[in-house]
């Protein structure tokens, strides 16, 4: 009898890697309220809710869009090409990136020696955080031209004009929520960061426990493991107080 040899596909690299779908723990939720929903919450904040999907305060009927954040995209670009680069299409006389008449930013993204254009905007925001959002949005837009997270863009434009939305909000996904929290806990650089991150997710963790006990146990296990890794080692005769979380 001839043995059957399993042939494994070679791992994707370069530009082909950019088209690989992102895992659930790297996909975030962006609330996309209509103008009417935004106005209603601005007029009376009690008409909003603390969202269990994205953590923001918004109208209860807001629809969420899936998107890949700046950090996850940068990680994918580095995997595809450690020498990737982006640059603005034009500069001001001070040497800073030139924004257009709409406040947006045109960039050139180069990956594996291939260059494509992208455009970002921060939807009228100002300040340093707006600049970072502007760059992140431009990178996502340019990376989409390479196929990065194209399946998510196909479901909806992150910066589409406000239009009435008739879709119902998605059901709570305990597995995706657990993966998101675990990723957040792993990034904690100190015990204080860990405590703050864990406490901020208490409502969501309770919902995970109610729908997926195994996923909830993974969150608690990750918290305990990260806590142990961040706790300074002391001698047996220097017992300290336990951290209350």
N, C-alpha and C positions, 0 to 999 in steps of 0.2 A: 504494500500500500504506500503510495507516495504521500509524503508529508506535505501539508499545505503551508507555505511560507507567507506570513503576513507582511505585506509591504506597507510601510508607514509613509505617509506623504511628507515631503521635505518641508521644514518650517518656512513660512513666508518671510521674505526680507524686502528691504527697499520700498519702492513705491507700491508693490503688491501688499506689503504689510499695512499700509495706510488704509486699505479698503477692508481690512478685517474688522468685523463688528466689535464694538466695545463691550466688555463684560458689564453685567448689571450694576456692580459696585462702583463703576466709573461713570454711570449715567445719573445726572441730577434732574430735579424737577423745577421747571420755571413756571410760576403762576402767570397766566395771561388773562387779566380781567378786561371786560369791556369798559368803555368810558362810563357807561351808566353805573356799573358795579363800583368803579373807583370813586365816582362822585358820591354814591350812596354811603360808602364807608367814611369818606372824608366829612360828610355832613353829620354822621352819627357813627362813631367808632364801634358802638355796641352791635352794629349790624355786621361786623366782621367776626372772624374766628381765628384762633391760632391753628394754622394748618398742620396736620400730622404728616403730610407728605413733604412739604418744603420748609416748614418751620416759620413761615411768614404770617403776618396778620392781614387777612384779606376777606373779601366777600365769600360766603360759603359755596356759591355756585360757580366759582372760578374754574376754568379748565386749565390743566397743566400740560406743558409741552416737555418732552424729553430733550435734554441737551448734554453735551460733554463740556466740562469746565476747562479752564485754562491749564491747570496742572496736569490733568489727564491727557489733554491734547499734546502738551509739551513732552510728556513722557513717551507718547507714541511717536512723535517726530524724532526724538532722540534714538528710539529703537530702530526707526527706519533709516536714519542718517545722522550720526553724531555731529556732522558738520553742517546741518541745516542752518538756514539763516533767513532773516526777514529784514527789509529796509523800507522806509517810506518812499513813495513815488517822488516826492519833492520835499525840499527843506526851506525853512524860513531864513532870513538874513542872519539870524542868531544861531543857525545850525540845528534847530529843533525841527521835528517833523511838521510839515505844513498841513493844516486842516483846510477842507474846502469850505465853500460858502454855507453849507449846511451843518458845519461842525464835524463832519465825518473825516475819516482818514483812509486814503488809498495806500496799499502796501504791495510789495513784491515778495512773495514767499518762494524760497529756493530749496528744493529737496532733491537729493541725488542728481544735482546739476540741472534740474528742470525748474524753470521759474514760471509762476502763475500769479495773477493779480487777485487781490481781495479788498473788501471794503468793510469798514466798521464804523459804528456810531454808538453814542452813549445816550441817545434819546433825550437830549437837552440838559443832561446833568453837567455839573461843573466840579472843579477841584481835582485833587490828585487821584481819588478813587475813580473819577470819571475817565481820566486818562488811561488808567489801567484797564478799565472796562472797554474802552475804545480799542486798545491794542488787542485784548483778548477776543473781542468780537471780530476784528479784522483777520486775526489768525484763524479763527474758526471758519470764517467765510472763505478765506484763501485755501485752507486745508480741504474744504469741501470740494474744491475744484480738482483735488487729487483723489477724491472719493472718501475722505475721512468722515465718518459718521453720516454718510449720505443717506442711510436708511432713516435716520432721525430727522434730517432736513426734509425728507420726502413727506413725513407726517405733518409738518407744519413749520412755517417760517418763524424763527425766534423773534423777529422784529417786524412782523406784518402789521399793517394798519389796524387799529382797533375796529372790529366789526362785531355785531351781535353774534354770540355763539350759542348754538342749540345743543351741542354735545353734552352728555351728562358726565360729571367728574368720574375718573377711573376708580375702581374699587381699591381698597387698601391692600398693598402688596407687602406682606410681612417679611418675605425673604429678601426683597430688594431693600426694605427699610433696615433690616438687620445688617445686610452687607454694607450699607451706607454708614451706619453707626460704628461698625467694627473698623471700617477704614478710618473713621474720624478718631477713634480711640487709639489706633496704632500710630497716629501722627502726634499724639500728646508728647511734649518734650519734657514735662515735669509733672509731679504729683498734683500740683495745683491745676495745671492744664487738664489733666485726666479727670479730676473731680468736677471741674467746670463743664467739660464735655459730657460726662456721664449724667450729671444732674440736669443739664439742659434737654436731655432726651428722655426724661422719665415718663412723660405721657405717651410717647411713641413706643417705648419699651413695654409699657403696660398693654398697649394694643397688640404688640407682637406676642406677648405672653398669652393673650386671649385667643389668638388665631394660630400660632405656630410655636408650641412649647420648645421644640428642638432648636429653632432659630433663636429664641429668647435665651436658651441655655448657652448658645455660642456667644452671644453678646456678653453675658455675665462672665463666662470663662475668659474671654478676651480682656475684659476689664481687669479681672483678677491677675491675669498673666502680665499685663502691662504695668499694673500697680507693683507687682513683685519685681519687675525689671527696673522700675524707677526708684524703688525704695532703697536708700543707702544701707549697706550692711553695717551693723553695730555689734559690739561684743555682748555676750549674754548678760553681763551685769549692768548694761546700760539700756534697760528696757524702756521704750518710749511709748507714748500714747498711740493708740490705733487711729487711723484716719477715718472719720465718720462718713463713709459712703461705701 
